[in-house]
Amino acid sequence: MSISRSKLAAGLGVAGLMTAVFGTVLVFVVPLIVDQQIVKNVQINPHSGMPYTMWKDVPVPFFMSVYFFEVLNSNEILQGEKPVVRQRGPYVYREFRQKDNITFHDNNTVSYREYRQYHFFRNMSIGDETDIVVIPNMLVLGAAVMMEDLPYAMKLVLSAAFKTFNEKPFLRRSVGELMWGYEDPLVDFLNNFFPGMIPFKGKFGLFADFNNSNTGLFTVHTGVDNIRKVHMVDSWNGLKKVNYWNSEQCNKINGTAGQMWPPFMTPETTLPFYSPDACRSMELVYERSGEMLGIPTYHFVAPKTMFANGSVYPPNEGFCPCRESGIQNVSSCRFNSPVFISHPHFYNADPVLLQTVDGLHPNEEEHGLFIDIHPKTGIPMNCSIRLQLSLYIKQVSGISETGRISPVVMPMIWFAESGYIDGPILDTFYNNLVLLPSVLDYMQYVFIALGGLMLVAAVFLGICNKSSMNNESHVQYPCHCATCTPFI
């Protein structure tokens, strides 16, 4: 009996020790295995199967929601009164993205052009593309500011042209026309007599050059040699920096193309990206941790300094000439047109801007820019990039169409590009990168606990066996030899 207990104790001890050692090894090995799988799946590798296909043809649904600031008192504005606007929308468009002209290079970079297509989604919109909206006429009020310093005679010619083509200072057009363009003979006139003044020919529209277009030639790192550089931009249209701005720092092309970032993030990580539409690099900062449908996320937002002017945030001095803080002059990359970008409703901007226009109501929930990202992979789970376009308008002598307009940065439109992972893609993501690592994580502690219990059981059996043997050695047995006193 004691021999079997001894063997059982020894067997349990050996098994327990091996199980505990295996669990301890898993503590160190599982994170390495998970990290290797992440590296394998986030590299841009044409032989990686589904990860490459998802990078090439982004399967995540993207939407562009557009809001117009309809002018309610155009006649009064021409008399110098404060503008009053009303937000119209959203008018929602499904955005399809596809990378083309993909070329891999020997230095572990890849070049591509990403094409965009937009399709109107009526069931997600408040209104239709046939809705009529009144907004400032950029071809009149924008051109007037651009021509302000020209000889008086030239401005008279421009004003006469406006009258000839029946151009008014405020447009009354359908949403579809304002978005994707409408025929305007003034465009041909300006191209003929003021070449280079406007960047397009034919139709004029706020997003006329967006549909069926690409964002330029991006060359990004594949991450094959260094996963910390994956998706980071090496060059854009062959450039390492742009020349729109007045400082080296502001002209730098930093970060990614804005869709994915390198993995293994910490709260100290930032999200830099280059936006061709904004003509500059921008950077988001960590705000808090959270989760989306069970997947851990980091919530990144725009810092208050993103569109601050040079006096509030000196590094932004290179983006000047500046006006109030919170709006950025992009005329240098928009053919000198007096256009400004900002957060919608002048959120995070100088309160003075809100005093010059009635009808604006900024708040973080509706107008803040954010990205929720899975920190282990650098893949966004939910995002909304929100920007506003405004036009600087004023009275310009010699151009009667400007009336007595008081100088004002006039909001025209704001839009939000948003996307989120959902459906089968979310399930695959959760199973491979959240559930499986969690199971492996639990298994290592199960093995350690099981091994510990087996070792305890082995020790207990050993103690019992030793106690039993000691008790047996003290038992008095009867004598059977001739000299012993017989039992009675």
C-alpha positions as CSV (number, residue, x, y, z in Angstrom):
1,M,0.0,0.0,0.0
2,S,2.8,2.5,1.0
3,I,4.7,1.6,-2.2
4,S,1.7,2.5,-4.4
5,R,1.2,5.8,-2.5
6,S,4.8,6.6,-2.9
7,K,4.7,5.9,-6.6
8,L,1.5,8.0,-6.9
9,A,3.0,10.9,-5.0
10,A,6.1,10.8,-7.2
11,G,4.1,10.6,-10.4
12,L,1.9,13.5,-9.3
13,G,5.0,15.5,-8.3
14,V,6.6,15.0,-11.7
15,A,3.4,15.7,-13.6
16,G,2.7,18.8,-11.5
17,L,6.2,20.1,-11.9
18,M,6.0,19.6,-15.7
19,T,2.6,21.2,-15.9
20,A,3.6,24.2,-13.8
21,V,6.8,24.6,-15.9
22,F,4.7,24.4,-19.1
23,G,2.4,27.1,-17.8
24,T,5.3,29.3,-16.8
25,V,6.8,28.9,-20.3
26,L,3.5,29.9,-21.8
27,V,3.6,33.1,-19.8
28,F,6.7,34.1,-21.8
29,V,5.9,32.4,-25.1
30,V,2.2,33.3,-25.7
31,P,2.9,37.1,-25.9
32,L,5.7,36.4,-28.4
33,I,3.4,34.2,-30.5
34,V,0.6,36.8,-30.4
35,D,3.0,39.6,-31.3
36,Q,4.5,37.6,-34.2
37,Q,1.0,37.0,-35.6
38,I,0.2,40.7,-35.3
39,V,3.4,41.6,-37.1
40,K,2.6,39.1,-39.8
41,N,-0.9,40.5,-40.3
42,V,-0.1,44.2,-40.3
43,Q,2.8,44.1,-42.7
44,I,2.0,45.1,-46.3
45,N,2.9,41.9,-48.0
46,P,1.3,40.7,-51.3
47,H,1.7,37.1,-50.2
48,S,-0.1,37.5,-46.9
49,G,-3.6,36.7,-48.3
50,M,-6.5,38.3,-46.6
51,P,-4.6,41.0,-44.7
52,Y,-3.2,42.3,-48.0
53,T,-6.6,42.1,-49.7
54,M,-8.1,44.2,-46.9
55,W,-5.3,46.8,-47.2
56,K,-5.7,47.0,-51.0
57,D,-9.5,47.2,-51.1
58,V,-10.7,48.6,-47.8
59,P,-13.8,46.5,-46.9
60,V,-14.8,48.8,-44.0
61,P,-17.9,51.0,-44.9
62,F,-16.9,54.7,-45.1
63,F,-19.4,57.5,-45.2
64,M,-19.1,61.2,-45.9
65,S,-21.8,63.2,-44.2
66,V,-22.1,66.8,-45.5
67,Y,-23.7,69.7,-43.8
68,F,-24.4,73.1,-45.4
69,F,-24.6,76.4,-43.6
70,E,-27.6,78.0,-45.4
71,V,-27.5,81.8,-45.4
72,L,-30.8,83.2,-44.1
73,N,-30.2,87.0,-44.6
74,S,-28.2,87.5,-47.8
75,N,-29.6,90.9,-48.5
76,E,-28.8,92.1,-45.0
77,I,-25.3,90.8,-45.2
78,L,-24.7,93.0,-48.3
79,Q,-25.8,95.9,-46.2
80,G,-23.1,95.2,-43.6
81,E,-25.2,93.2,-41.1
82,K,-24.1,90.0,-39.2
83,P,-24.7,86.8,-41.2
84,V,-27.3,84.4,-39.9
85,V,-26.9,80.7,-41.0
86,R,-28.9,77.5,-40.5
87,Q,-27.3,74.0,-40.7
88,R,-28.8,71.8,-43.4
89,G,-28.1,68.1,-43.6
90,P,-26.6,65.6,-43.3
91,Y,-26.4,64.6,-46.9
92,V,-24.7,61.2,-46.6
93,Y,-22.5,59.6,-49.3
94,R,-21.1,56.0,-49.2
95,E,-17.4,56.3,-49.9
96,F,-15.7,53.5,-51.8
97,R,-11.9,53.4,-51.7
98,Q,-9.6,51.2,-53.8
99,K,-5.8,51.2,-54.2
100,D,-4.4,51.0,-57.7
101,N,-1.0,51.3,-59.5
102,I,0.5,49.3,-56.6
103,T,4.3,49.0,-57.0
104,F,6.7,47.4,-54.4
105,H,10.2,48.7,-54.2
106,D,13.5,47.2,-53.1
107,N,13.8,49.5,-50.1
108,N,10.7,47.9,-48.4
109,T,8.3,50.6,-49.5
110,V,5.2,50.4,-51.7
111,S,3.7,53.1,-53.9
112,Y,0.0,53.4,-54.8
113,R,-2.9,55.7,-55.7
114,E,-6.1,55.4,-53.8
115,Y,-9.2,56.2,-55.8
116,R,-12.4,57.4,-54.2
117,Q,-16.0,57.1,-55.4
118,Y,-19.1,58.6,-53.7
119,H,-22.7,57.4,-53.9
120,F,-25.6,59.3,-52.4
121,F,-27.4,57.4,-49.6
122,R,-30.9,58.9,-49.3
123,N,-32.1,56.6,-46.4
124,M,-29.3,57.9,-44.2
125,S,-29.7,61.6,-45.2
126,I,-32.0,64.3,-44.0
127,G,-33.0,65.7,-47.3
128,D,-32.3,65.0,-51.0
129,E,-29.7,66.2,-53.5
130,T,-32.5,68.2,-55.1
131,D,-32.8,70.4,-52.0
132,I,-32.1,74.1,-52.7
133,V,-29.5,75.8,-50.5
134,V,-28.3,79.4,-50.4
135,I,-24.5,79.9,-49.7
136,P,-21.9,82.5,-50.6
137,N,-20.8,82.4,-54.3
138,M,-17.1,81.6,-54.2
139,L,-16.6,82.7,-57.8
140,V,-17.8,86.2,-56.9
141,L,-17.0,86.8,-53.2
142,G,-13.8,84.7,-53.2
143,A,-12.5,86.1,-56.4
144,A,-13.2,89.7,-55.2
145,V,-10.9,89.2,-52.2
146,M,-8.3,87.6,-54.4
147,M,-8.4,90.6,-56.8
148,E,-8.5,93.2,-54.0
149,D,-4.9,94.4,-54.7
150,L,-5.2,94.6,-58.5
151,P,-5.6,97.9,-60.3
152,Y,-9.0,99.5,-59.9
153,A,-9.6,99.2,-63.6
154,M,-9.1,95.4,-63.5
155,K,-11.6,95.1,-60.7
156,L,-14.1,97.1,-62.7
157,V,-13.7,94.6,-65.6
158,L,-14.2,91.7,-63.2
159,S,-17.4,93.3,-61.8
160,A,-18.7,93.9,-65.3
161,A,-18.0,90.2,-66.1
162,F,-20.1,89.3,-63.0
163,K,-23.0,91.4,-64.3
164,T,-22.6,90.0,-67.9
165,F,-22.9,86.4,-66.6
166,N,-25.6,87.3,-64.1
167,E,-23.5,86.2,-61.2
168,K,-24.9,87.0,-57.8
169,P,-22.9,87.3,-54.5
170,F,-25.0,84.4,-53.1
171,L,-25.8,81.2,-54.9
172,R,-29.2,79.5,-54.8
173,R,-28.5,76.0,-56.1
174,S,-29.3,72.3,-55.4
175,V,-27.2,70.2,-53.1
176,G,-26.1,68.0,-56.0
177,E,-25.0,71.0,-58.0
178,L,-23.1,72.5,-55.1
179,M,-21.4,69.2,-54.4
180,W,-20.5,67.8,-57.8
181,G,-20.6,70.9,-60.0
182,Y,-22.7,72.9,-62.4
183,E,-22.0,74.6,-65.8
184,D,-21.0,78.2,-65.3
185,P,-19.7,80.3,-68.2
186,L,-17.9,82.5,-65.7
187,V,-15.4,79.7,-65.2
188,D,-14.3,79.8,-68.9
189,F,-14.1,83.6,-68.7
190,L,-11.9,83.5,-65.7
191,N,-9.6,80.8,-67.2
192,N,-9.2,82.9,-70.4
193,F,-8.7,86.4,-68.8
194,F,-7.2,85.5,-65.4
195,P,-5.3,82.2,-66.1
196,G,-4.3,80.2,-63.0
197,M,-6.8,82.0,-60.9
198,I,-9.0,78.9,-60.4
199,P,-7.8,75.3,-60.4
200,F,-10.5,73.8,-62.6
201,K,-12.3,74.1,-65.9
202,G,-15.8,73.3,-66.9
203,K,-18.1,72.5,-64.0
204,F,-17.7,74.3,-60.7
205,G,-18.5,72.5,-57.4
206,L,-17.2,72.2,-53.9
207,F,-16.4,68.5,-54.3
208,A,-16.2,68.4,-58.1
209,D,-12.6,67.1,-58.1
210,F,-13.3,64.5,-55.4
211,N,-15.4,61.9,-57.2
212,N,-13.5,59.3,-59.2
213,S,-10.3,61.0,-58.1
214,N,-7.2,59.9,-56.2
215,T,-5.3,61.5,-53.3
216,G,-2.0,61.5,-55.0
217,L,0.9,59.0,-55.3
218,F,1.7,57.8,-51.8
219,T,4.8,55.8,-51.0
220,V,4.7,54.1,-47.6
221,H,6.8,51.7,-45.7
222,T,5.7,48.0,-45.8
223,G,7.1,47.2,-42.3
224,V,8.9,44.1,-43.6
225,D,12.2,45.4,-42.2
226,N,10.9,47.4,-39.3
227,I,7.3,47.0,-38.1
228,R,7.5,50.3,-36.3
229,K,7.6,52.0,-39.7
230,V,4.7,50.2,-41.3
231,H,2.2,52.5,-43.1
232,M,4.4,55.6,-42.4
233,V,4.7,57.8,-45.5
234,D,8.1,57.9,-47.2
235,S,7.0,60.4,-49.9
236,W,3.9,61.9,-51.5
237,N,3.9,62.6,-55.2
238,G,7.7,62.1,-54.9
239,L,8.0,64.8,-52.2
240,K,9.5,64.4,-48.7
241,K,8.0,67.8,-47.8
242,V,5.6,70.3,-49.3
243,N,6.3,74.0,-50.0
244,Y,2.9,75.6,-49.1
245,W,4.0,76.9,-45.7
246,N,6.6,79.2,-44.2
247,S,8.6,76.8,-42.0
248,E,10.4,73.6,-42.3
249,Q,8.3,72.0,-39.5
250,C,5.0,72.9,-41.1
251,N,6.1,71.6,-44.6
252,K,7.1,68.2,-43.3
253,I,5.1,65.2,-44.5
254,N,4.7,63.2,-41.2
255,G,2.9,60.0,-40.2
256,T,0.8,57.7,-42.2
257,A,-1.8,58.2,-45.0
258,G,-4.5,58.2,-42.3
259,Q,-5.9,54.7,-42.4
260,M,-3.6,52.6,-40.3
261,W,-0.7,53.1,-37.9
262,P,2.2,51.0,-36.6
263,P,1.2,48.4,-33.9
264,F,2.0,48.1,-30.2
265,M,0.8,51.5,-29.1
266,T,1.0,53.0,-25.6
267,P,-0.8,56.0,-24.1
268,E,2.3,58.1,-25.0
269,T,1.8,57.2,-28.7
270,T,0.4,59.9,-31.1
271,L,-1.3,59.5,-34.4
272,P,0.4,61.6,-37.1
273,F,-1.0,61.6,-40.6
274,Y,-0.6,63.6,-43.8
275,S,-3.8,64.9,-45.4
276,P,-3.6,66.0,-49.1
277,D,-7.0,67.7,-48.8
278,A,-5.7,69.9,-45.9
279,C,-2.3,70.2,-47.5
280,R,-0.5,69.5,-44.2
281,S,0.4,66.8,-41.6
282,M,-1.7,66.6,-38.5
283,E,-1.4,64.7,-35.2
284,L,-3.9,63.3,-32.8
285,V,-3.2,62.6,-29.1
286,Y,-4.3,59.9,-26.7
287,E,-7.3,60.9,-24.4
288,R,-8.6,57.7,-22.8
289,S,-8.8,53.9,-23.0
290,G,-12.1,52.2,-23.7
291,E,-13.6,49.3,-25.7
292,M,-15.8,48.7,-28.7
293,L,-17.9,45.5,-28.7
294,G,-15.4,43.8,-26.4
295,I,-12.3,45.0,-28.3
296,P,-9.9,47.3,-26.3
297,T,-9.3,50.7,-27.8
298,Y,-7.5,53.9,-27.4
299,H,-9.5,57.1,-28.0
300,F,-7.4,59.7,-29.9
301,V,-8.6,63.3,-30.4
302,A,-7.3,66.5,-32.0
303,P,-5.3,68.7,-29.6
304,K,-6.6,72.2,-29.0
305,T,-3.5,73.5,-30.8
306,M,-4.2,71.8,-34.1
307,F,-5.6,74.9,-35.8
308,A,-4.3,77.4,-33.3
309,N,-2.6,80.5,-34.7
310,G,1.1,81.4,-34.2
311,S,0.5,83.7,-31.3
312,V,-1.3,81.0,-29.3
313,Y,1.0,78.1,-30.4
314,P,4.3,79.3,-31.8
315,P,5.1,76.1,-33.9
316,N,2.0,77.0,-36.0
317,E,3.6,80.3,-37.0
318,G,4.6,78.7,-40.3
319,F,0.9,78.3,-41.3
320,C,0.4,82.1,-41.2
321,P,-0.7,84.7,-42.3
322,C,-3.2,83.9,-39.5
323,R,-6.4,85.4,-38.3
324,E,-8.2,84.3,-35.1
325,S,-7.0,81.2,-33.4
326,G,-8.8,78.0,-34.4
327,I,-9.0,78.6,-38.1
328,Q,-6.2,77.9,-40.6
329,N,-5.6,79.8,-43.8
330,V,-5.2,77.3,-46.7
331,S,-5.0,79.9,-49.5
332,S,-1.4,79.0,-50.2
333,C,-2.5,75.6,-51.4
334,R,-5.8,76.6,-52.8
335,F,-4.7,79.0,-55.6
336,N,-4.8,81.9,-53.1
337,S,-8.5,81.7,-52.6
338,P,-9.5,83.0,-49.1
339,V,-10.5,79.6,-47.7
340,F,-10.0,78.5,-44.1
341,I,-10.3,75.1,-42.5
342,S,-11.3,74.5,-38.9
343,H,-13.3,72.2,-36.7
344,P,-17.1,72.4,-37.4
345,H,-19.0,75.4,-35.9
346,F,-15.6,76.9,-35.0
347,Y,-15.2,74.3,-32.2
348,N,-12.1,74.9,-30.1
349,A,-11.6,78.3,-31.9
350,D,-11.5,81.8,-30.6
351,P,-14.9,82.8,-29.3
352,V,-14.7,86.0,-31.3
353,L,-15.5,83.9,-34.4
354,L,-18.9,82.9,-32.9
355,Q,-19.8,86.5,-32.3
356,T,-19.5,87.4,-36.0
357,V,-22.0,84.7,-37.3
358,D,-25.3,83.7,-35.7
359,G,-26.5,80.1,-35.9
360,L,-23.4,78.2,-34.7
361,H,-23.5,75.8,-31.8
362,P,-20.1,74.1,-31.3
363,N,-19.9,71.0,-29.0
364,E,-17.4,68.2,-28.7
365,E,-19.8,65.3,-29.2
366,E,-21.0,66.5,-32.6
367,H,-18.0,68.5,-33.8
368,G,-14.9,66.9,-32.3
369,L,-12.5,64.9,-34.4
370,F,-11.6,61.4,-33.1
371,I,-10.2,57.9,-33.9
372,D,-10.8,54.8,-31.7
373,I,-7.9,52.5,-32.5
374,H,-6.9,48.9,-31.4
375,P,-3.5,49.7,-29.8
376,K,-2.1,46.2,-30.4
377,T,-2.5,46.4,-34.2
378,G,-2.8,50.1,-35.0
379,I,-6.1,49.4,-36.8
380,P,-8.9,52.0,-36.4
381,M,-12.1,50.5,-35.1
382,N,-14.2,53.7,-35.3
383,C,-13.4,57.2,-36.5
384,S,-14.9,60.5,-37.6
385,I,-12.7,63.1,-39.3
386,R,-14.6,66.4,-39.2
387,L,-13.6,69.5,-41.0
388,Q,-15.2,72.8,-41.9
389,L,-14.6,75.0,-44.9
390,S,-15.1,78.8,-44.5
391,L,-14.8,81.7,-46.9
392,Y,-13.4,85.1,-46.0
393,I,-15.7,87.7,-47.5
394,K,-15.6,91.5,-47.3
395,Q,-16.4,94.7,-49.3
396,V,-13.9,95.2,-52.1
397,S,-13.9,98.6,-53.8
398,G,-14.6,98.5,-57.5
399,I,-16.6,95.3,-57.2
400,S,-20.1,96.3,-56.6
401,E,-21.3,92.8,-56.0
402,T,-19.6,92.8,-52.6
403,G,-21.9,95.6,-51.4
404,R,-21.0,96.8,-47.9
405,I,-20.1,93.3,-46.5
406,S,-18.4,93.5,-43.2
407,P,-15.2,91.4,-43.0
408,V,-16.2,87.9,-41.8
409,V,-15.0,84.3,-42.0
410,M,-18.2,82.8,-43.3
411,P,-18.9,79.1,-42.7
412,M,-20.0,77.4,-45.9
413,I,-19.9,73.6,-45.3
414,W,-18.6,71.0,-43.0
415,F,-18.2,67.3,-43.5
416,A,-17.4,64.2,-41.5
417,E,-15.6,61.2,-43.0
418,S,-16.4,58.2,-40.8
419,G,-16.0,54.5,-40.8
420,Y,-16.2,51.6,-38.4
421,I,-15.4,47.8,-38.4
422,D,-18.6,45.7,-38.4
423,G,-20.0,42.4,-39.4
424,P,-17.8,39.4,-40.4
425,I,-14.7,41.5,-40.4
426,L,-15.3,42.5,-36.8
427,D,-16.0,38.8,-35.9
428,T,-12.7,37.7,-37.5
429,F,-10.8,40.6,-35.8
430,Y,-12.3,39.7,-32.4
431,N,-11.7,36.0,-32.7
432,N,-8.1,36.2,-33.9
433,L,-6.8,39.2,-32.0
434,V,-8.9,39.3,-28.9
435,L,-10.6,35.9,-28.1
436,L,-7.7,33.6,-29.1
437,P,-5.0,35.6,-27.2
438,S,-7.3,35.7,-24.2
439,V,-7.8,31.9,-24.3
440,L,-4.1,31.4,-24.5
441,D,-3.6,33.9,-21.7
442,Y,-6.0,32.0,-19.4
443,M,-4.5,28.6,-20.4
444,Q,-1.1,29.6,-19.1
445,Y,-2.5,30.3,-15.6
446,V,-4.7,27.2,-15.7
447,F,-1.6,25.1,-16.3
448,I,0.3,26.9,-13.5
449,A,-2.6,26.4,-11.1
450,L,-3.2,22.8,-12.1
451,G,0.5,22.1,-11.8
452,G,0.5,23.7,-8.3
453,L,-2.5,21.6,-7.2
454,M,-0.8,18.4,-8.4
455,L,2.4,19.3,-6.5
456,V,0.4,20.0,-3.3
457,A,-1.4,16.7,-3.8
458,A,2.0,14.9,-4.2
459,V,3.4,16.5,-1.0
460,F,0.2,15.5,0.9
461,L,0.4,11.9,-0.3
462,G,4.1,11.8,0.6
463,I,3.4,13.1,4.1
464,C,0.6,10.6,4.6
465,N,2.7,7.8,3.3
466,K,5.6,8.7,5.7
467,S,3.2,8.9,8.6
468,S,1.8,5.5,7.8
469,M,5.2,3.9,7.7
470,N,6.2,5.5,11.0
471,N,3.1,4.1,12.7
472,E,3.7,0.6,11.4
473,S,7.3,0.6,12.9
474,H,6.0,1.1,16.5
475,V,3.4,-1.9,16.6
476,Q,4.1,-4.7,19.2
477,Y,3.8,-8.2,17.6
478,P,3.3,-11.5,19.7
479,C,6.3,-13.9,20.1
480,H,6.3,-17.4,18.7
481,C,9.6,-18.7,20.1
482,A,9.9,-21.3,22.9
483,T,11.1,-18.8,25.6
484,C,8.1,-16.5,25.3
485,T,5.2,-16.6,27.7
486,P,2.2,-18.0,25.9
487,F,-0.9,-15.9,25.5
488,I,-3.7,-16.9,27.9
